[in-house]
Amino acid sequence: MRNRLFNEQPLCVLCMKEGRTTVATIRDHIIPLAEGGPDDETNEQPLCQACSDAKTAVEAQRGRERI
């Protein structure tokens, strides 16, 4: 799944929205698995490490607020 994603979309989608060109290295779940997102191609996006880290931090904060 990871190889197919990067072959089809080699660049980080969040960087591209900001006008940057960065190679993607992370297969990210748009809706986290822990929040009920499916582990399939409808719920994946390519991210760079920096964007993945930032997204993970937001998701972790959201998880802490639910407790």
C-alpha positions, 0 to 999 in steps of 0.5 A, spaced: 500 500 500 505 504 501 509 503 495 503 504 491 501 511 494 508 513 493 508 511 486 502 515 485 503 521 489 510 522 491 509 529 494 507 531 501 500 533 500 500 538 505 506 541 503 503 542 496 497 546 499 502 551 502 506 551 495 512 547 497 515 541 494 517 536 499 518 528 498 513 524 502 515 519 506 509 517 511 503 514 509 498 517 513 491 515 515 487 522 514 482 519 519 486 516 524 485 508 525 484 510 533 478 514 531 475 509 526 478 511 520 479 505 515 486 502 513 485 502 506 486 507 500 480 511 501 483 514 508 490 515 506 495 521 504 502 522 503 506 526 508 513 528 509 516 527 516 515 534 518 507 535 516 506 528 519 509 530 526 505 536 526 498 532 524 500 527 530 501 532 535 494 535 533 491 528 533 494 527 540 492 533 543 485 532 541 485 525 544 487 528 550 481 533 550 477 527 550 479 524 556 
